[in-house]
Amino acid sequence: MSELEKTAPNEIYLIVGDTGTDCNFNELVEVTWADEPIYEETAIKYVKSSQLTIPKSIADMLYEELNPLKRESMIETFVLGVNYLVLSDELMKFVITGDNYHIICAYLAGKALGVDLVKVVEND
């Protein structure tokens, strides 16, 4: 994630035209950004989409440690590994922090479906 993406607000408004008068969108008008709309009619709201991420080292650990049997999926093996405390200490520490358990489940479910629900990022 770039520094700009990290520091950008979650939502921002594009203010089109002179906010004190009616705006004709067909004319060339002044365009500015604002933290909140002055008039709803002359503002377009942009919301920064969030992206779930996991570090590459965690993704690598998942593939090393989750060797499912023929009848089990990686997500099933992960849940069993957490329940029976058989995952490595480093992976368990990551799992129990914040919402990481759910993020890993989403990552593994996305892999099973063939879509990227969670982005793998370089380690910080």
Secondary structure, 3 states (H helix, E strand, C coil): CCHHHHHCCCEEEEEECCCCCCCCCCCCCCEEEECCCCCHHHEEEEECCCCCEEEHHHHHHHHHHCCCCCCCCHHHHHHHHHHCCCCCHHHHHHHCCCCHHHHHHHHHHHHHHCCCCCEEECCC
